[in-house]
Amino acid sequence: MAKQLIKGNDAVVKGAILAGCRFFFGYPITPASEIAEDAAYYLPLVGGVFLQAESEIASINMVYGAAGCGVRTMTASSSPGISLKMEGISYCAGAELPLVLVDVSRGGPGLGNIGPEQGDYNQIVKGGGHGNYKLIVLAPNSSQEMCDLTMLCFELADRYRTPVVLMADGFIGQMMEPVEFPPPVEHLPEKPWAIQGDALDENRIITSIQLEPELLEKHNQKLQEKYALIAEHEVRYEDYQVEDADFVIIGYGVVSRILQTVVDDLRSQGRRVGMVRPITLWPFPSVHLAEVAAKVKGFLVVELSNGQMVDDVRLAVECRIPVHFYNRMGGMVPSTEEIAEKVLTLLEGR
Amino acid sequence: MVDKVLAKSDSFYKIYERNTGANKESTHYCPGCGHGVLHKLIAEALDDFQLRERTVLASPVGCSVFAYYYFRTGNVQCAHGRAPAVATGIKRSLPHSIVISYQGDGDLAAIGGNEILQAANRGENITVFFVNNAIYGMTGGQMAPTTLVGQRTTTSPYGRNPGNEGFPIRMSELISQLEAPVYVERVALTDAKNTSKARRAVRKALQLQMENKGFSLVEVLSACPSGWKMTPVQAKEWINDYLIKQFPLGVYRDRSESVPAVESKRFVFQSADLWTKLDIPTQEPFASGGQPCAGPQDNPRIKLAGFGGQGVLVLGLMLAQAGMQSGLHVSWIPSYGPEMRGGTANCHVNLSHRRIGSPVVSRPTVLVAMNLPSLEKFETEVAAGGLIIYDSSLIDRPPQRKDVQVLAIPATEMADQLGNTRIANMVILGAYIALTGCLSKESITAALPEVVKRKNLVPLNQQALEKGMEFVVSSKH
């Protein structure tokens, strides 16, 4: 299979089109703009539609409309733009619409900067919009995964009729690596519930309103049952040198790539260190982390944010072992050396 | 003789099952409210044009939020103000359908002001019915963007004061200033004559969408007796006496005659030839096979830095592309964003026989510095035993490090001699591969056309590469 040296953002678009996405509605923002630019270039060539919306708010609502008609559709943005989309995301979750949202996150709060940051964890994983909803969140750490996980996003969105987020950071979006593209998806799932512009539409409705408390509670319970099913079946993570480790470091996105090198460096010094990388930020690999926690002396969580994922790790291990934390923010990325130093300090109880 | 049986339109559900209340026979609208009349006009037009089966109604937040109780069509309920955006998504994915955006004044003229303007400006092939009753009816009679000056509402208890909240917005006039809309008319549901005009406008707007002629909007001045605290009769009089004065009736834009009718096409999903269309290679390019280099230069971690425009990012890309084609694992990260424009540029490249962990090069084994600030900034980062290559035509002092290998090369001068300053990067690339043996000349040659998009520049880049190689070879002697 031929490889192509390609930016993560570019791989997202190719992956999306291979997955059957033909409708993109978006608004440009650094460091996610290549996604809109590529979608604008390629979608007309494959019989699809690219539309640059007037705002992030409009774009997520266009996606809402298209997803309600059963086509594979997506939008992409970066942190401040994602904040604007939150209203629409809540409606999409409430109306159970399958769609894909890409967040190539950047530095915040506010306008922040365009550097790689992971300060969107809480707004994406815990839900920045209103109401009792969850989003499936996948966190790629390579150009290959920008393609593969985008394709998986579409599959999961349709399987569970729910919005799915690909959450990358500025580095994963801007980085170029070789990608092997899989063959295209040729047959899309039937969606009998979706509006099709035909005579059966009189029995179909896309909505999130339910005035009767009893019925809205029922709808919420149905959503929670779906989320429980997702939590049961869709947890994904990667272990690296965890088998014989007595200390484990945890990170996602570009951080996990740095941690991999840290593990290699510390192993070469005879330290039995491993790494766990959550691939699904929701559902979170809590059970797995609890199992790993039973075998090691401690965890170190590394983030490009102010301690957001570390909360989930602490909940997972229920105080059985110490969960330490190291972070950089504002677009700063830790070096392998500074993380290794932190781990050594912890191991030696300095 | 009665020649027409008066019955409920076929475009309404026979029984309003979606209404969770007890009454499933009549609407939830108050007596005298205009929504019921407008619903009827729309439904009858759908019947007459036989559009019901392919109609999709985008309903708003406001009293007509429950339009989906009644219209026996596809129904999509929208967030406040977003119906034109949602309708856009529907129409783009179901071009054969008839899409109606049904909106109130708060929805269309306040919170959704941008969505309606932009949908109109794009000329979306949708029909918008805009119910203007100068008040927020559903939430209990608060001020709308169309509330009249002096009009008392629960949020303008002393009367609308233009000094505080501005003037009532005339949306039909505003939208008719745009180029794309095909048809914009304001009508009123008051007496039989006006209602008849409204009926014609509704039909025309839908017919234009059938013919794919573009965006149309019908603004409907409509009574809200409950919100206005009037009887239905008083309310209609108030429309005639006050509302119409602020919002004059009439056709504001009609270029339907000059726009040709076109057939609508269904969206058809196709996946043929996707790889070709997506520029995905189906064959491995020439590969020379990556040879491990000796000593510290194996699996290099490379940082390249210089001014924007010196080709630092392209140099990094060349390394990554040639590395990939040689069967190595590679990664490339640029400095990105506005700093690329004018300022300094740098990138990080890894070439490795193993899976690459950190793509971020914090302790480079190779530093390429194409200007002095880059050398000053990154010199200290270089790993002991590493390599610094710098452009000695632009940097007038050698590196201070004594524990690294240093190559000074007048790359810019050499590039100038070849006739193009911008190929100094390739001179450096040639020097790098000749010095380290990390990549073969063949692999670079094979990668060149993949990276240098202007094909006529490939031979010149090749020349520069060879100059760089010769420089190292001749320095060794």
Boltz contact constraints between the chains, C-beta under 6 A:
constraints:
  - contact:
      token1: [A, 2]
      token2: [B, 281]
      max_distance: 6.0
  - contact:
      token1: [A, 2]
      token2: [B, 282]
      max_distance: 6.0
  - contact:
      token1: [A, 2]
      token2: [B, 283]
      max_distance: 6.0
  - contact:
      token1: [A, 2]
      token2: [B, 284]
      max_distance: 6.0
  - contact:
      token1: [A, 3]
      token2: [B, 324]
      max_distance: 6.0
  - contact:
      token1: [A, 4]
      token2: [B, 281]
      max_distance: 6.0
  - contact:
      token1: [A, 5]
      token2: [B, 320]
      max_distance: 6.0
  - contact:
      token1: [A, 5]
      token2: [B, 321]
      max_distance: 6.0
  - contact:
      token1: [A, 5]
      token2: [B, 324]
      max_distance: 6.0
  - contact:
      token1: [A, 14]
      token2: [B, 278]
      max_distance: 6.0
  - contact:
      token1: [A, 23]
      token2: [B, 93]
      max_distance: 6.0
  - contact:
      token1: [A, 30]
      token2: [B, 337]
      max_distance: 6.0
  - contact:
      token1: [A, 31]
      token2: [B, 336]
      max_distance: 6.0
  - contact:
      token1: [A, 42]
      token2: [B, 278]
      max_distance: 6.0
  - contact:
      token1: [A, 45]
      token2: [B, 277]
      max_distance: 6.0
  - contact:
      token1: [A, 46]
      token2: [B, 277]
      max_distance: 6.0
  - contact:
      token1: [A, 47]
      token2: [B, 270]
      max_distance: 6.0
  - contact:
      token1: [A, 49]
      token2: [B, 92]
      max_distance: 6.0
  - contact:
      token1: [A, 54]
      token2: [B, 114]
      max_distance: 6.0
  - contact:
      token1: [A, 54]
      token2: [B, 118]
      max_distance: 6.0
  - contact:
      token1: [A, 58]
      token2: [B, 85]
      max_distance: 6.0
  - contact:
      token1: [A, 58]
      token2: [B, 115]
      max_distance: 6.0
  - contact:
      token1: [A, 61]
      token2: [B, 82]
      max_distance: 6.0
  - contact:
      token1: [A, 61]
      token2: [B, 85]
      max_distance: 6.0
  - contact:
      token1: [A, 61]
      token2: [B, 86]
      max_distance: 6.0
  - contact:
      token1: [A, 62]
      token2: [B, 85]
      max_distance: 6.0
  - contact:
      token1: [A, 62]
      token2: [B, 88]
      max_distance: 6.0
  - contact:
      token1: [A, 62]
      token2: [B, 89]
      max_distance: 6.0
  - contact:
      token1: [A, 64]
      token2: [B, 86]
      max_distance: 6.0
  - contact:
      token1: [A, 65]
      token2: [B, 86]
      max_distance: 6.0
  - contact:
      token1: [A, 65]
      token2: [B, 89]
      max_distance: 6.0
  - contact:
      token1: [A, 65]
      token2: [B, 90]
      max_distance: 6.0
  - contact:
      token1: [A, 66]
      token2: [B, 89]
      max_distance: 6.0
  - contact:
      token1: [A, 66]
      token2: [B, 93]
      max_distance: 6.0
  - contact:
      token1: [A, 68]
      token2: [B, 76]
      max_distance: 6.0
  - contact:
      token1: [A, 69]
      token2: [B, 90]
      max_distance: 6.0
  - contact:
      token1: [A, 69]
      token2: [B, 93]
      max_distance: 6.0
  - contact:
      token1: [A, 69]
      token2: [B, 94]
      max_distance: 6.0
  - contact:
      token1: [A, 71]
      token2: [B, 93]
      max_distance: 6.0
  - contact:
      token1: [A, 87]
      token2: [B, 79]
      max_distance: 6.0
  - contact:
      token1: [A, 91]
      token2: [B, 79]
      max_distance: 6.0
  - contact:
      token1: [A, 114]
      token2: [B, 337]
      max_distance: 6.0
  - contact:
      token1: [A, 171]
      token2: [B, 333]
      max_distance: 6.0
  - contact:
      token1: [A, 174]
      token2: [B, 334]
      max_distance: 6.0
  - contact:
      token1: [A, 174]
      token2: [B, 336]
      max_distance: 6.0
  - contact:
      token1: [A, 175]
      token2: [B, 333]
      max_distance: 6.0
  - contact:
      token1: [A, 175]
      token2: [B, 359]
      max_distance: 6.0
  - contact:
      token1: [A, 176]
      token2: [B, 332]
      max_distance: 6.0
  - contact:
      token1: [A, 177]
      token2: [B, 331]
      max_distance: 6.0
  - contact:
      token1: [A, 178]
      token2: [B, 324]
      max_distance: 6.0
  - contact:
      token1: [A, 181]
      token2: [B, 280]
      max_distance: 6.0
  - contact:
      token1: [A, 184]
      token2: [B, 271]
      max_distance: 6.0
  - contact:
      token1: [A, 184]
      token2: [B, 274]
      max_distance: 6.0
  - contact:
      token1: [A, 186]
      token2: [B, 271]
      max_distance: 6.0
  - contact:
      token1: [A, 195]
      token2: [B, 56]
      max_distance: 6.0
  - contact:
      token1: [A, 195]
      token2: [B, 74]
      max_distance: 6.0
  - contact:
      token1: [A, 197]
      token2: [B, 54]
      max_distance: 6.0
  - contact:
      token1: [A, 197]
      token2: [B, 94]
      max_distance: 6.0
  - contact:
      token1: [A, 197]
      token2: [B, 96]
      max_distance: 6.0
  - contact:
      token1: [A, 197]
      token2: [B, 97]
      max_distance: 6.0
  - contact:
      token1: [A, 199]
      token2: [B, 53]
      max_distance: 6.0
  - contact:
      token1: [A, 201]
      token2: [B, 74]
      max_distance: 6.0
  - contact:
      token1: [A, 202]
      token2: [B, 72]
      max_distance: 6.0
  - contact:
      token1: [A, 204]
      token2: [B, 74]
      max_distance: 6.0
  - contact:
      token1: [A, 205]
      token2: [B, 68]
      max_distance: 6.0
  - contact:
      token1: [A, 205]
      token2: [B, 75]
      max_distance: 6.0
  - contact:
      token1: [A, 206]
      token2: [B, 76]
      max_distance: 6.0
  - contact:
      token1: [A, 207]
      token2: [B, 77]
      max_distance: 6.0
  - contact:
      token1: [A, 209]
      token2: [B, 77]
      max_distance: 6.0
  - contact:
      token1: [A, 212]
      token2: [B, 20]
      max_distance: 6.0
  - contact:
      token1: [A, 257]
      token2: [B, 357]
      max_distance: 6.0
  - contact:
      token1: [A, 257]
      token2: [B, 358]
      max_distance: 6.0
  - contact:
      token1: [A, 257]
      token2: [B, 359]
      max_distance: 6.0
  - contact:
      token1: [A, 258]
      token2: [B, 358]
      max_distance: 6.0
  - contact:
      token1: [A, 260]
      token2: [B, 357]
      max_distance: 6.0
  - contact:
      token1: [A, 261]
      token2: [B, 357]
      max_distance: 6.0
  - contact:
      token1: [A, 261]
      token2: [B, 358]
      max_distance: 6.0
  - contact:
      token1: [A, 333]
      token2: [B, 360]
      max_distance: 6.0
  - contact:
      token1: [A, 335]
      token2: [B, 362]
      max_distance: 6.0
  - contact:
      token1: [A, 336]
      token2: [B, 358]
      max_distance: 6.0
